[in-house]
C-alpha cells in the first residue's frame, strides 16, 4: 500500500463503522475515509423500531462509533455526503458535491432501503422506517388513540406494532401471505408471536392483498382484495428491504440479489469489497449457497472481515447467520438458516420458552430458532450456533431433552 | 466497610456457569469458573441493560445474551464490541458452602 490514497468506505452504518475501526485495529496507518449519506455519526438501527419508538425519553442515536472514537482512530467521517460514481479505472469515488477521492481499496457498505409499495407512492400518510430521522418522524405521530396501519407482517412492522401498542395506538397489521414472518421464521414461532400481538390488541390480518391506498380527509384508507377496507391516521410500509446496489451496478460490478462478492467479500474488482446488507455472498456452511443477510451482527462481522481482507488477509466468511427480535416481553433468536432443515426437534424450556432445532437429512444441525420471555432462549441458541458452526449432528433425543445441557453436546 | 451479602449456595451454580442475584434494588451476576472459583460482577451489560446471567460462560468470559459483547468476568474487562465500558466486579468469598459478595 505504498501509494497511500488510502481506504475508502462508502456507507457509514454499522458495517462501515465496524470496517473503519477494524482497519485501525489491524494496524493500518494510511488514510481511512468513511462516507455516509446520513447527517449522523454511525448509529445502531435495531433500537429504532423498539426503544427509540416507545421509550418516554426523547431518543438519541445510539452510536456504533462516536465522533470521538472515530477521531481517536484517525477516521475521516464525511457525513451527509452521497457518493455518486465509482471510477474503477482512476480508482476514485465522486461525491454529490463534486469532490473526488482516490482509493487503494474500496468497501461498498451501502446497506439496504425499504422496499416500496407502488400503490402507496402517492400517499402523504404512508411512511417507511429505516433511518433515525424516519423513526423520529413516526414517533412524532404516535400518541394514544392515533390509528396505525402497518403493511407487512415482518420484523420491522411487528416490532413497530408492539411499540405503537405500548403507546396506546390502535394497530392493524396487514400481511399478504397466509401468516406473518413467512420468510425465515418457522410457523410454530410465528404463531407464538401472532398470539402475543392478538393478546396486546393488535388486529393482524393475514392473506390480505391490497388493491388501493387512498388518502382521505384526516387519514388513509387501504382497500383490500376481499372488498373490505381499513382506515388509519398513519400507515407504515414494512414489506422488506432491497439492497442498495445502484452505485456498484453503475460501476459494472456483478449484482446477484445484492453486490455479488466471493467468500472473502471481494467483488470481481480485486480492489473493491462489499459487506453487510448490500451484498450477497456464498455461505460455506451451507454448501456455498448464496445469501444476503439483513442483520445487525452480520453487518458488524462482515465489516470487520472486509477490513482484514482489504489488507490482504484472505479470510473467508464462515459465521453462522444470527438475528433477534424483541416484541412485548418476547425475545426471538434464530441461528442458522431454518429452511436448510428437513426435520424439526423441539426443546421445551418451560415458562413459555421453546427452541426448535432444524436438522438436515444427514442429521447435521443446520439451524435453531427459539422464542421465550426476555432472553430465556439466548444461551441455548448461542450453544446451538456453536454446534452449527462445527457441523455437529447431535442426537435428536438429546436435543429435545431439556435436562441434557447443550454445553455437554458441544464437549462431545 | 462495605457489607458482605450471602448470594447463594456454592452448588447453586454449575461449573463454568452464571446465575443472577438481586439485592437492595441492584442486580448482580455470580460466576463459577471452570476451575471452581467464584466471581461477581454487576448484573447488567454495560452496552444495553441486558442481564448477563442469561448469557454464556466460556472459560473466563461472559458473553452478553443479546449482542454478544464479551467481558472477562474475573477482571470486568470489556473484551469484544459492542461493549466498550468495563464491568464492575465485586469481591467474593465462599464460606460453609455459601457464596458471599461484598457490595460496595
HADDOCK unambig.tbl for C-alpha pairs under 7 A between the chains (distance, minus, plus):
assign (segid A and resid 375 and name CA) (segid B and resid 54 and name CA) 6.24 0.50 0.50
assign (segid A and resid 375 and name CA) (segid B and resid 65 and name CA) 6.70 0.50 0.50
assign (segid A and resid 376 and name CA) (segid B and resid 54 and name CA) 6.81 0.50 0.50
assign (segid A and resid 378 and name CA) (segid B and resid 54 and name CA) 6.70 0.50 0.50
assign (segid A and resid 378 and name CA) (segid B and resid 55 and name CA) 6.75 0.50 0.50
assign (segid A and resid 378 and name CA) (segid B and resid 65 and name CA) 5.30 0.50 0.50
assign (segid A and resid 379 and name CA) (segid B and resid 54 and name CA) 6.24 0.50 0.50
assign (segid A and resid 379 and name CA) (segid B and resid 55 and name CA) 5.35 0.50 0.50
assign (segid A and resid 379 and name CA) (segid B and resid 56 and name CA) 5.55 0.50 0.50
assign (segid A and resid 379 and name CA) (segid B and resid 65 and name CA) 6.35 0.50 0.50
